């Protein structure tokens, strides 16, 4: 049973810029990704359960390559671009 939904936006201005796949150099598109996490699971430490307990659906945006289908989180993309400079 789902006890709540939490939406979180990563850096909106960063998401508006063009980003390219580190593997095949294709233009990345933004996709909505959701994950259901239980507040008592080991991965719960990476999520904010301040308002709700139990099963919570977390929704955010990530990057997806249209060529190789790789998914990249915003934090991963920042690290990749930092290393490439």
C-alpha positions in Angstrom: 0.0 0.0 0.0 1.3 3.4 -1.0 1.4 5.9 1.9 2.4 9.0 -0.1 4.1 10.6 -3.1 7.1 13.0 -2.9 8.3 15.0 -5.9 11.7 16.6 -5.9 13.2 18.8 -8.5 16.9 18.8 -9.1 18.6 22.0 -10.2 16.1 23.3 -12.7 18.5 25.6 -14.5 21.0 22.8 -14.8 18.3 20.6 -16.3 17.5 23.2 -18.9 21.0 23.1 -20.5 22.0 20.6 -23.2 23.9 17.6 -22.0 25.5 14.8 -24.0 25.9 11.1 -23.3 29.4 10.3 -22.1 29.4 7.0 -23.9 28.0 7.8 -27.4 27.9 11.6 -27.3 24.1 11.8 -28.3 22.0 14.5 -26.9 20.3 13.5 -23.6 16.6 13.9 -23.0 14.9 14.5 -19.6 12.7 11.7 -18.3 10.6 11.3 -15.2 11.7 8.5 -13.0 9.8 7.1 -10.0 10.8 4.7 -7.3 8.8 3.2 -4.4 10.8 3.0 -1.2 9.8 1.6 2.2 10.9 3.7 5.1 12.3 0.7 6.9 14.4 -0.6 3.9 18.2 -0.1 3.8 17.9 2.3 0.8 15.6 4.6 2.9 18.7 6.4 4.3 19.0 8.1 0.8 15.5 9.6 0.9 13.5 12.1 3.0 10.8 10.4 5.1 10.1 13.4 7.3 6.4 13.7 6.6 5.4 10.1 5.8 6.2 6.6 7.0 5.8 3.3 5.1 5.9 2.9 1.3 6.5 6.3 -0.5 6.7 6.9 -4.2 9.6 9.3 -5.0 9.5 11.1 -8.4 12.3 13.1 -10.0 13.8 13.8 -13.4 16.9 12.2 -14.8 18.7 12.2 -18.2 18.3 9.4 -20.7 20.3 8.8 -23.9 18.1 8.2 -26.9 20.8 6.1 -28.6 22.2 3.8 -25.9 19.3 4.1 -23.4 21.7 4.9 -20.5 20.1 6.7 -17.5 22.1 9.3 -15.7 21.1 11.1 -12.5 21.8 14.8 -12.2 24.5 14.3 -9.6 26.2 11.7 -11.8 26.0 14.0 -14.8 27.6 16.8 -12.8 30.5 14.6 -11.8 31.0 13.3 -15.4 31.1 16.9 -16.8 33.4 18.0 -14.0 35.9 15.2 -14.9 35.7 16.0 -18.6 36.8 19.6 -18.2 
